[in-house]
Amino acid sequence: MAVENNNVVTLNYTLHTVEDNGEKTFVEQTTSENPLTFLHGVGMMLPKFEENITGLDAGDKTSFELNAVDAYGERDDKAIAQLPADMFGEMGLPPVGEVLPLQDNDGNQFRAVVVEVTPEAVVADLNHPMAGKKLNFDIEILSVRPATEEELSHGHAHGADGTEAH
């Protein structure tokens, strides 16, 4: 069965960033014991990622690169927030480099990286950590199956075999 919309895909991947000189830097990889499983075509994955694996079958392998604009976008130098130091109260000021879980006024959750700490404020970079980066994926499709009605109504996969609860 080929990867297409409304199918549950289980795959392994290795992710590298690619510098302008072509040098690759390892980011992360899955394993057969802990693969990536997702419902294809419902917006859970980067659109160009899905485009690159559409039509593949279990056992197929592929490699591809996504430019920043097709991955997590270009960096926005204005995406910086000055968070008042007093909002950190009892937990104290976070160190530079710490990732902060934040939430906007609409309840959307996102993360920011602390880039500076002063007695008055914590300066946080709101860009996605992969913004501005070219990504290289090495993919192996482990399995493809039709999504269950429950998965389709929930909008996500319930594991490789469709039986995982959430």
TIGU-651338 format. One record per atom (N, C-alpha, C): residue in one letter; x, y, z; residue number from 1. Coordinates in nm, 4 decimals. Example, Ala and Ser with C-alpha at 12.3 -4.5 7.8 and 13.67 -1.06 7.14 Angstrom:
NODE code       px       py       pz pos
NODE    a   1.3190  -0.5690   0.7800   1
NODE    a   1.2300  -0.4500   0.7800   1
NODE    a   1.3200  -0.3300   0.7800   1
NODE    s   1.2850  -0.2250   0.7080   2
NODE    s   1.3670  -0.1060   0.7140   2
NODE    s   1.2900   0.0030   0.7870   2
//
This chain:
NODE code       px       py       pz pos
NODE    m   0.0852  -0.1173   0.0000   1
NODE    m   0.0000   0.0000   0.0000   1
NODE    m   0.0901   0.1240   0.0000   1
NODE    a   0.0571   0.2187  -0.0823   2
NODE    a   0.1397   0.3394  -0.0964   2
NODE    a   0.0962   0.4480   0.0030   2
NODE    v   0.1919   0.5317   0.0380   3
NODE    v   0.1642   0.6467   0.1238   3
NODE    v   0.0737   0.7425   0.0465   3
NODE    e  -0.0406   0.7737   0.1066   4
NODE    e  -0.1329   0.8724   0.0499   4
NODE    e  -0.2186   0.9280   0.1627   4
NODE    n  -0.2959   1.0313   0.1307   5
NODE    n  -0.3791   1.0947   0.2324   5
NODE    n  -0.4700   0.9925   0.3006   5
NODE    n  -0.4887   1.0130   0.4306   6
NODE    n  -0.5732   0.9300   0.5159   6
NODE    n  -0.5186   0.7908   0.5397   6
NODE    n  -0.3896   0.7720   0.5145   7
NODE    n  -0.3213   0.6497   0.5534   7
NODE    n  -0.2347   0.6797   0.6747   7
NODE    v  -0.2176   0.5796   0.7596   8
NODE    v  -0.1264   0.5913   0.8735   8
NODE    v   0.0092   0.5399   0.8269   8
NODE    v   0.1101   0.6236   0.8443   9
NODE    v   0.2456   0.5919   0.7998   9
NODE    v   0.3341   0.5755   0.9224   9
NODE    t   0.4123   0.4707   0.9246  10
NODE    t   0.5142   0.4506   1.0270  10
NODE    t   0.6476   0.4467   0.9548  10
NODE    l   0.7396   0.5294   1.0022  11
NODE    l   0.8689   0.5394   0.9350  11
NODE    l   0.9807   0.5683   1.0332  11
NODE    n   1.1006   0.5429   0.9869  12
NODE    n   1.2213   0.5865   1.0572  12
NODE    n   1.2824   0.6987   0.9764  12
NODE    y   1.3425   0.7938   1.0464  13
NODE    y   1.4112   0.9014   0.9765  13
NODE    y   1.5366   0.9391   1.0524  13
NODE    t   1.6301   0.9944   0.9785  14
NODE    t   1.7464   1.0610   1.0352  14
NODE    t   1.7425   1.2028   0.9813  14
NODE    l   1.7535   1.2998   1.0714  15
NODE    l   1.7461   1.4407   1.0341  15
NODE    l   1.8809   1.5076   1.0568  15
NODE    h   1.9267   1.5782   0.9540  16
NODE    h   2.0461   1.6620   0.9618  16
NODE    h   2.0088   1.8028   0.9161  16
NODE    t   2.0762   1.9039   0.9685  17
NODE    t   2.0704   2.0354   0.9072  17
NODE    t   2.1847   2.0417   0.8075  17
NODE    v   2.1692   2.1262   0.7059  18
NODE    v   2.2703   2.1379   0.6012  18
NODE    v   2.3163   2.2831   0.5948  18
NODE    e   2.4466   2.3034   0.6143  19
NODE    e   2.5047   2.4380   0.6068  19
NODE    e   2.5207   2.4788   0.4612  19
NODE    d   2.5457   2.6086   0.4386  20
NODE    d   2.5636   2.6594   0.3022  20
NODE    d   2.6774   2.5886   0.2288  20
NODE    n   2.7785   2.5435   0.3029  21
NODE    n   2.8922   2.4743   0.2407  21
NODE    n   2.8643   2.3253   0.2184  21
NODE    g   2.7419   2.2797   0.2507  22
NODE    g   2.7048   2.1405   0.2310  22
NODE    g   2.7303   2.0514   0.3509  22
NODE    e   2.7972   2.1044   0.4520  23
NODE    e   2.8264   2.0251   0.5716  23
NODE    e   2.6976   1.9939   0.6465  23
NODE    k   2.6822   1.8659   0.6865  24
NODE    k   2.5635   1.8222   0.7592  24
NODE    k   2.5926   1.8122   0.9076  24
NODE    t   2.4920   1.8509   0.9877  25
NODE    t   2.4992   1.8396   1.1326  25
NODE    t   2.3826   1.7531   1.1793  25
NODE    f   2.4132   1.6451   1.2502  26
NODE    f   2.3110   1.5541   1.3006  26
NODE    f   2.2200   1.6258   1.3996  26
NODE    v   2.0877   1.6024   1.3853  27
NODE    v   1.9885   1.6599   1.4769  27
NODE    v   1.9225   1.5503   1.5597  27
NODE    e   1.8618   1.4525   1.4918  28
NODE    e   1.7928   1.3448   1.5629  28
NODE    e   1.7596   1.2316   1.4676  28
NODE    q   1.7244   1.1166   1.5270  29
NODE    q   1.6772   1.0058   1.4468  29
NODE    q   1.5849   0.9183   1.5290  29
NODE    t   1.4966   0.8490   1.4586  30
NODE    t   1.4082   0.7534   1.5230  30
NODE    t   1.4744   0.6165   1.5178  30
NODE    t   1.4131   0.5217   1.5863  31
NODE    t   1.4602   0.3827   1.5840  31
NODE    t   1.3412   0.2930   1.5538  31
NODE    s   1.3684   0.1698   1.5214  32
NODE    s   1.2595   0.0746   1.4963  32
NODE    s   1.1758   0.0525   1.6215  32
NODE    e   1.2376   0.0683   1.7390  33
NODE    e   1.1632   0.0539   1.8647  33
NODE    e   1.0785   0.1780   1.8945  33
NODE    n   1.1134   0.2906   1.8359  34
NODE    n   1.0409   0.4150   1.8598  34
NODE    n   1.0320   0.4950   1.7298  34
NODE    p   0.9578   0.4420   1.6302  35
NODE    p   0.9477   0.5106   1.5013  35
NODE    p   0.8492   0.6271   1.5084  35
NODE    l   0.8413   0.7015   1.4005  36
NODE    l   0.7426   0.8086   1.3860  36
NODE    l   0.6200   0.7497   1.3176  36
NODE    t   0.5037   0.7674   1.3786  37
NODE    t   0.3773   0.7231   1.3208  37
NODE    t   0.2847   0.8430   1.3136  37
NODE    f   0.2249   0.8659   1.1966  38
NODE    f   0.1370   0.9816   1.1806  38
NODE    f   0.0313   0.9550   1.0753  38
NODE    l  -0.0750   1.0349   1.0791  39
NODE    l  -0.1825   1.0290   0.9813  39
NODE    l  -0.1457   1.1235   0.8677  39
NODE    h  -0.1238   1.0694   0.7518  40
NODE    h  -0.0770   1.1452   0.6349  40
NODE    h  -0.1894   1.2315   0.5779  40
NODE    g  -0.1557   1.3566   0.5474  41
NODE    g  -0.2485   1.4440   0.4757  41
NODE    g  -0.3419   1.5266   0.5609  41
NODE    v  -0.3212   1.5307   0.6918  42
NODE    v  -0.4109   1.6098   0.7777  42
NODE    v  -0.3409   1.7300   0.8402  42
NODE    g  -0.2202   1.7617   0.7928  43
NODE    g  -0.1508   1.8810   0.8393  43
NODE    g  -0.0642   1.8609   0.9617  43
NODE    m  -0.0375   1.7366   0.9994  44
NODE    m   0.0464   1.7123   1.1171  44
NODE    m   0.1949   1.7242   1.0849  44
NODE    m   0.2304   1.7052   0.9585  45
NODE    m   0.3702   1.7076   0.9163  45
NODE    m   0.3913   1.8250   0.8209  45
NODE    l   0.5177   1.8601   0.8007  46
NODE    l   0.5490   1.9644   0.7038  46
NODE    l   0.4943   1.9221   0.5667  46
NODE    p   0.4236   2.0103   0.4962  47
NODE    p   0.3655   1.9725   0.3668  47
NODE    p   0.4676   1.9153   0.2681  47
NODE    k   0.5840   1.9747   0.2586  48
NODE    k   0.6850   1.9258   0.1640  48
NODE    k   0.7434   1.7920   0.2093  48
NODE    f   0.7453   1.7654   0.3400  49
NODE    f   0.7862   1.6333   0.3905  49
NODE    f   0.6898   1.5292   0.3361  49
NODE    e   0.5595   1.5545   0.3535  50
NODE    e   0.4583   1.4601   0.3058  50
NODE    e   0.4658   1.4436   0.1542  50
NODE    e   0.4874   1.5539   0.0842  51
NODE    e   0.4969   1.5473  -0.0618  51
NODE    e   0.6102   1.4537  -0.1047  51
NODE    n   0.7207   1.4578  -0.0328  52
NODE    n   0.8365   1.3769  -0.0684  52
NODE    n   0.8200   1.2280  -0.0395  52
NODE    i   0.7268   1.1917   0.0476  53
NODE    i   0.7082   1.0484   0.0754  53
NODE    i   0.5809   0.9926   0.0139  53
NODE    t   0.4974   1.0784  -0.0445  54
NODE    t   0.3742   1.0322  -0.1083  54
NODE    t   0.4088   0.9344  -0.2206  54
NODE    g   0.3392   0.8231  -0.2217  55
NODE    g   0.3589   0.7223  -0.3247  55
NODE    g   0.4572   0.6136  -0.2866  55
NODE    l   0.5308   0.6323  -0.1762  56
NODE    l   0.6252   0.5292  -0.1335  56
NODE    l   0.5498   0.4144  -0.0659  56
NODE    d   0.6121   0.2972  -0.0660  57
NODE    d   0.5544   0.1779  -0.0042  57
NODE    d   0.6421   0.1321   0.1120  57
NODE    a   0.5872   0.0459   0.1974  58
NODE    a   0.6657  -0.0135   0.3066  58
NODE    a   0.7915  -0.0751   0.2478  58
NODE    g   0.9043  -0.0485   0.3134  59
NODE    g   1.0328  -0.0988   0.2671  59
NODE    g   1.1094   0.0006   0.1815  59
NODE    d   1.0405   0.1008   0.1266  60
NODE    d   1.1082   0.2004   0.0437  60
NODE    d   1.1927   0.2933   0.1296  60
NODE    k   1.3018   0.3386   0.0710  61
NODE    k   1.3905   0.4359   0.1351  61
NODE    k   1.4067   0.5543   0.0415  61
NODE    t   1.4216   0.6728   0.0998  62
NODE    t   1.4446   0.7931   0.0206  62
NODE    t   1.5212   0.8932   0.1047  62
NODE    s   1.5826   0.9873   0.0363  63
NODE    s   1.6496   1.1001   0.1014  63
NODE    s   1.6077   1.2260   0.0276  63
NODE    f   1.5887   1.3336   0.1029  64
NODE    f   1.5530   1.4606   0.0396  64
NODE    f   1.5913   1.5758   0.1313  64
NODE    e   1.5997   1.6944   0.0712  65
NODE    e   1.6281   1.8158   0.1467  65
NODE    e   1.5104   1.9107   0.1354  65
NODE    l   1.4855   1.9831   0.2431  66
NODE    l   1.3848   2.0884   0.2443  66
NODE    l   1.4552   2.2199   0.2725  66
NODE    n   1.4360   2.3178   0.1851  67
NODE    n   1.4882   2.4511   0.2124  67
NODE    n   1.4108   2.5106   0.3291  67
NODE    a   1.4700   2.6092   0.3937  68
NODE    a   1.4081   2.6701   0.5121  68
NODE    a   1.2634   2.7117   0.4862  68
NODE    v   1.2386   2.7730   0.3724  69
NODE    v   1.1043   2.8215   0.3426  69
NODE    v   1.0028   2.7070   0.3346  69
NODE    d   1.0480   2.5858   0.2988  70
NODE    d   0.9603   2.4693   0.2904  70
NODE    d   0.9600   2.3873   0.4195  70
NODE    a   1.0399   2.4292   0.5155  71
NODE    a   1.0483   2.3576   0.6433  71
NODE    a   0.9836   2.4452   0.7512  71
NODE    y   1.0660   2.5127   0.8312  72
NODE    y   1.0134   2.5940   0.9415  72
NODE    y   1.0248   2.7428   0.9163  72
NODE    g   1.0479   2.7809   0.7914  73
NODE    g   1.0528   2.9214   0.7540  73
NODE    g   1.1885   2.9847   0.7808  73
NODE    e   1.2026   3.1051   0.7304  74
NODE    e   1.3243   3.1818   0.7542  74
NODE    e   1.3195   3.2386   0.8960  74
NODE    r   1.4360   3.2693   0.9491  75
NODE    r   1.4411   3.3338   1.0806  75
NODE    r   1.3840   3.4741   1.0707  75
NODE    d   1.3125   3.5162   1.1736  76
NODE    d   1.2590   3.6516   1.1825  76
NODE    d   1.3303   3.7199   1.2978  76
NODE    d   1.4201   3.8129   1.2647  77
NODE    d   1.4983   3.8807   1.3679  77
NODE    d   1.4122   3.9645   1.4619  77
NODE    k   1.2870   3.9899   1.4243  78
NODE    k   1.1964   4.0668   1.5097  78
NODE    k   1.1157   3.9776   1.6044  78
NODE    a   1.1308   3.8464   1.5905  79
NODE    a   1.0551   3.7528   1.6743  79
NODE    a   1.1264   3.7324   1.8077  79
NODE    i   1.1351   3.8409   1.8817  80
NODE    i   1.2013   3.8439   2.0125  80
NODE    i   1.1008   3.8990   2.1129  80
NODE    a   1.0942   3.8401   2.2295  81
NODE    a   1.0029   3.8879   2.3343  81
NODE    a   1.0820   3.9250   2.4587  81
NODE    q   1.0450   4.0357   2.5174  82
NODE    q   1.0998   4.0789   2.6462  82
NODE    q   0.9990   4.0355   2.7529  82
NODE    l   1.0327   3.9350   2.8296  83
NODE    l   0.9434   3.8841   2.9330  83
NODE    l   0.9849   3.9435   3.0666  83
NODE    p   0.8918   4.0039   3.1392  84
NODE    p   0.9284   4.0641   3.2681  84
NODE    p   0.9850   3.9598   3.3642  84
NODE    a   1.0936   3.9954   3.4298  85
NODE    a   1.1615   3.9028   3.5212  85
NODE    a   1.0683   3.8543   3.6319  85
NODE    d   0.9757   3.9403   3.6765  86
NODE    d   0.8897   3.9009   3.7876  86
NODE    d   0.7899   3.7903   3.7498  86
NODE    m   0.7705   3.7639   3.6224  87
NODE    m   0.6780   3.6554   3.5842  87
NODE    m   0.7366   3.5180   3.6150  87
NODE    f   0.8659   3.5119   3.6455  88
NODE    f   0.9300   3.3842   3.6751  88
NODE    f   0.9263   3.3520   3.8236  88
NODE    g   0.8857   3.4481   3.9048  89
NODE    g   0.8596   3.4301   4.0471  89
NODE    g   0.9457   3.3294   4.1190  89
NODE    e   0.8785   3.2271   4.1773  90
NODE    e   0.9445   3.1292   4.2626  90
NODE    e   1.0482   3.0445   4.1910  90
NODE    m   1.0259   3.0166   4.0621  91
NODE    m   1.1200   2.9281   3.9926  91
NODE    m   1.2504   2.9977   3.9572  91
NODE    g   1.2538   3.1276   3.9682  92
NODE    g   1.3765   3.2012   3.9403  92
NODE    g   1.3997   3.2223   3.7922  92
NODE    l   1.4954   3.3077   3.7606  93
NODE    l   1.5243   3.3401   3.6214  93
NODE    l   1.5894   3.2213   3.5507  93
NODE    p   1.5444   3.1925   3.4293  94
NODE    p   1.6032   3.0807   3.3550  94
NODE    p   1.7395   3.1196   3.2985  94
NODE    p   1.8261   3.0232   3.2771  95
NODE    p   1.9564   3.0539   3.2182  95
NODE    p   1.9463   3.0730   3.0670  95
NODE    v   2.0433   3.1404   3.0101  96
NODE    v   2.0519   3.1537   2.8643  96
NODE    v   2.0591   3.0136   2.8040  96
NODE    g   1.9813   2.9928   2.6978  97
NODE    g   1.9773   2.8633   2.6298  97
NODE    g   1.8610   2.7758   2.6712  97
NODE    e   1.7991   2.8063   2.7841  98
NODE    e   1.6851   2.7253   2.8280  98
NODE    e   1.5674   2.7457   2.7342  98
NODE    v   1.4926   2.6382   2.7120  99
NODE    v   1.3729   2.6431   2.6291  99
NODE    v   1.2529   2.6652   2.7207  99
NODE    l   1.1758   2.7688   2.6907 100
NODE    l   1.0589   2.8032   2.7722 100
NODE    l   0.9307   2.7593   2.7034 100
NODE    p   0.8436   2.6865   2.7728 101
NODE    p   0.7121   2.6568   2.7166 101
NODE    p   0.6226   2.7795   2.7371 101
NODE    l   0.5665   2.8316   2.6287 102
NODE    l   0.4820   2.9511   2.6365 102
NODE    l   0.3475   2.9226   2.5712 102
NODE    q   0.2533   3.0144   2.5948 103
NODE    q   0.1197   3.0014   2.5377 103
NODE    q   0.0724   3.1401   2.4992 103
NODE    d   0.0119   3.1545   2.3793 104
NODE    d  -0.0387   3.2851   2.3378 104
NODE    d  -0.1816   3.3042   2.3901 104
NODE    n  -0.2403   3.4176   2.3582 105
NODE    n  -0.3740   3.4510   2.4080 105
NODE    n  -0.4835   3.3592   2.3541 105
NODE    d  -0.4533   3.2873   2.2438 106
NODE    d  -0.5505   3.1945   2.1866 106
NODE    d  -0.5325   3.0521   2.2385 106
NODE    g  -0.4376   3.0328   2.3308 107
NODE    g  -0.4141   2.9006   2.3872 107
NODE    g  -0.3156   2.8160   2.3087 107
NODE    n  -0.2585   2.8715   2.2010 108
NODE    n  -0.1594   2.7966   2.1227 108
NODE    n  -0.0299   2.7867   2.2010 108
NODE    q   0.0241   2.6661   2.2106 109
NODE    q   0.1480   2.6450   2.2836 109
NODE    q   0.2661   2.6483   2.1877 109
NODE    f   0.3761   2.7064   2.2339 110
NODE    f   0.4978   2.7126   2.1542 110
NODE    f   0.6149   2.7244   2.2493 110
NODE    r   0.7335   2.7215   2.1943 111
NODE    r   0.8540   2.7284   2.2758 111
NODE    r   0.9396   2.8457   2.2326 111
NODE    a   1.0132   2.8990   2.3272 112
NODE    a   1.1059   3.0079   2.2998 112
NODE    a   1.2378   2.9764   2.3694 112
NODE    v   1.3463   3.0253   2.3126 113
NODE    v   1.4792   3.0013   2.3687 113
NODE    v   1.5282   3.1302   2.4340 113
NODE    v   1.5739   3.1184   2.5580 114
NODE    v   1.6272   3.2343   2.6308 114
NODE    v   1.7605   3.2738   2.5680 114
NODE    v   1.7700   3.4006   2.5244 115
NODE    v   1.8942   3.4485   2.4625 115
NODE    v   1.9670   3.5515   2.5484 115
NODE    e   1.8962   3.6084   2.6481 116
NODE    e   1.9590   3.7061   2.7373 116
NODE    e   1.8770   3.7149   2.8656 116
NODE    v   1.9447   3.7370   2.9773 117
NODE    v   1.8768   3.7530   3.1057 117
NODE    v   1.9340   3.8770   3.1735 117
NODE    t   1.8435   3.9673   3.2129 118
NODE    t   1.8826   4.0849   3.2901 118
NODE    t   1.7997   4.0849   3.4175 118
NODE    p   1.8326   4.1674   3.5138 119
NODE    p   1.7505   4.1708   3.6355 119
NODE    p   1.6052   4.2110   3.6086 119
NODE    e   1.5812   4.2828   3.4979 120
NODE    e   1.4466   4.3310   3.4671 120
NODE    e   1.3681   4.2404   3.3724 120
NODE    a   1.4407   4.1673   3.2847 121
NODE    a   1.3691   4.0935   3.1805 121
NODE    a   1.4468   3.9704   3.1345 121
NODE    v   1.3709   3.8785   3.0792 122
NODE    v   1.4265   3.7619   3.0105 122
NODE    v   1.3946   3.7830   2.8630 122
NODE    v   1.4982   3.7835   2.7810 123
NODE    v   1.4800   3.8025   2.6363 123
NODE    v   1.4739   3.6644   2.5724 123
NODE    a   1.3636   3.6392   2.4990 124
NODE    a   1.3401   3.5073   2.4408 124
NODE    a   1.3242   3.5171   2.2897 124
NODE    d   1.3882   3.4240   2.2196 125
NODE    d   1.3780   3.4126   2.0739 125
NODE    d   1.2584   3.3231   2.0440 125
NODE    l   1.1600   3.3764   1.9710 126
NODE    l   1.0364   3.3042   1.9428 126
NODE    l   1.0418   3.2229   1.8136 126
NODE    n   1.1526   3.2312   1.7411 127
NODE    n   1.1657   3.1533   1.6188 127
NODE    n   1.1686   3.0043   1.6522 127
NODE    h   1.1176   2.9231   1.5611 128
NODE    h   1.1317   2.7787   1.5763 128
NODE    h   1.2806   2.7470   1.5747 128
NODE    p   1.3281   2.6516   1.6551 129
NODE    p   1.4715   2.6193   1.6564 129
NODE    p   1.5284   2.5813   1.5194 129
NODE    m   1.4447   2.5323   1.4297 130
NODE    m   1.4914   2.4940   1.2957 130
NODE    m   1.4662   2.6026   1.1913 130
NODE    a   1.4153   2.7192   1.2337 131
NODE    a   1.3917   2.8287   1.1386 131
NODE    a   1.5233   2.8700   1.0741 131
NODE    g   1.5171   2.8955   0.9456 132
NODE    g   1.6343   2.9392   0.8711 132
NODE    g   1.7278   2.8278   0.8311 132
NODE    k   1.6906   2.7040   0.8577 133
NODE    k   1.7812   2.5920   0.8313 133
NODE    k   1.7295   2.5041   0.7178 133
NODE    k   1.8226   2.4597   0.6350 134
NODE    k   1.7928   2.3585   0.5342 134
NODE    k   1.8001   2.2241   0.6047 134
NODE    l   1.6999   2.1387   0.5819 135
NODE    l   1.6914   2.0091   0.6483 135
NODE    l   1.7142   1.8961   0.5492 135
NODE    n   1.7852   1.7940   0.5936 136
NODE    n   1.8083   1.6734   0.5142 136
NODE    n   1.7473   1.5558   0.5890 136
NODE    f   1.6597   1.4824   0.5209 137
NODE    f   1.5950   1.3654   0.5789 137
NODE    f   1.6374   1.2397   0.5043 137
NODE    d   1.6723   1.1360   0.5794 138
NODE    d   1.6888   1.0010   0.5269 138
NODE    d   1.5725   0.9213   0.5846 138
NODE    i   1.4915   0.8632   0.4982 139
NODE    i   1.3646   0.8017   0.5374 139
NODE    i   1.3611   0.6554   0.5000 139
NODE    e   1.3025   0.5730   0.5879 140
NODE    e   1.2667   0.4361   0.5539 140
NODE    e   1.1220   0.4142   0.5973 140
NODE    i   1.0367   0.3817   0.5025 141
NODE    i   0.8957   0.3554   0.5316 141
NODE    i   0.8853   0.2149   0.5909 141
NODE    l   0.8341   0.2059   0.7127 142
NODE    l   0.8198   0.0761   0.7802 142
NODE    l   0.6854   0.0109   0.7519 142
NODE    s   0.5776   0.0909   0.7550 143
NODE    s   0.4455   0.0357   0.7255 143
NODE    s   0.3516   0.1474   0.6826 143
NODE    v   0.2498   0.1064   0.6075 144
NODE    v   0.1444   0.1975   0.5631 144
NODE    v   0.0141   0.1196   0.5735 144
NODE    r  -0.0876   0.1824   0.6320 145
NODE    r  -0.2183   0.1171   0.6425 145
NODE    r  -0.3268   0.2235   0.6341 145
NODE    p  -0.4480   0.1831   0.5984 146
NODE    p  -0.5581   0.2793   0.5992 146
NODE    p  -0.5876   0.3223   0.7432 146
NODE    a  -0.6206   0.4480   0.7613 147
NODE    a  -0.6592   0.4956   0.8941 147
NODE    a  -0.7955   0.4376   0.9308 147
NODE    t  -0.8166   0.4166   1.0605 148
NODE    t  -0.9478   0.3726   1.1076 148
NODE    t  -1.0428   0.4922   1.1071 148
NODE    e  -1.1708   0.4647   1.1141 149
NODE    e  -1.2701   0.5733   1.1208 149
NODE    e  -1.2442   0.6620   1.2434 149
NODE    e  -1.2082   0.5965   1.3551 150
NODE    e  -1.1807   0.6727   1.4771 150
NODE    e  -1.0606   0.7653   1.4575 150
NODE    e  -0.9538   0.7156   1.3940 151
NODE    e  -0.8368   0.7996   1.3683 151
NODE    e  -0.8732   0.9169   1.2783 151
NODE    l  -0.9524   0.8903   1.1754 152
NODE    l  -0.9935   0.9980   1.0852 152
NODE    l  -1.0767   1.1021   1.1584 152
NODE    s  -1.1663   1.0574   1.2466 153
NODE    s  -1.2501   1.1541   1.3196 153
NODE    s  -1.1689   1.2317   1.4225 153
NODE    h  -1.0653   1.1702   1.4782 154
NODE    h  -0.9785   1.2379   1.5752 154
NODE    h  -0.8720   1.3231   1.5076 154
NODE    g  -0.8407   1.2917   1.3819 155
NODE    g  -0.7408   1.3686   1.3083 155
NODE    g  -0.5970   1.3318   1.3392 155
NODE    h  -0.5756   1.2135   1.3981 156
NODE    h  -0.4386   1.1677   1.4261 156
NODE    h  -0.4370   1.0148   1.4350 156
NODE    a  -0.3154   0.9602   1.4218 157
NODE    a  -0.2975   0.8153   1.4279 157
NODE    a  -0.3025   0.7664   1.5717 157
NODE    h  -0.3506   0.6440   1.5893 158
NODE    h  -0.3508   0.5782   1.7200 158
NODE    h  -0.2468   0.4668   1.7195 158
NODE    g  -0.1256   0.5017   1.6800 159
NODE    g  -0.0155   0.4072   1.6790 159
NODE    g  -0.0045   0.3319   1.5488 159
NODE    a   0.1039   0.2576   1.5364 160
NODE    a   0.1324   0.1845   1.4131 160
NODE    a   0.0212   0.0864   1.3774 160
NODE    d  -0.0413   0.0245   1.4813 161
NODE    d  -0.1471  -0.0735   1.4523 161
NODE    d  -0.2880  -0.0210   1.4790 161
NODE    g  -0.2999   0.1060   1.5192 162
NODE    g  -0.4307   0.1668   1.5392 162
NODE    g  -0.4964   0.1399   1.6714 162
NODE    t  -0.4235   0.0782   1.7661 163
NODE    t  -0.4851   0.0392   1.8938 163
NODE    t  -0.4382   0.1211   2.0131 163
NODE    e  -0.3456   0.2148   1.9928 164
NODE    e  -0.2948   0.2932   2.1071 164
NODE    e  -0.3997   0.3947   2.1518 164
NODE    a  -0.4203   0.4025   2.2806 165
NODE    a  -0.5105   0.5013   2.3369 165
NODE    a  -0.4354   0.6327   2.3561 165
NODE    h  -0.5121   0.7407   2.3778 166
NODE    h  -0.4435   0.8685   2.4040 166
NODE    h  -0.4881   0.9286   2.5309 166
//
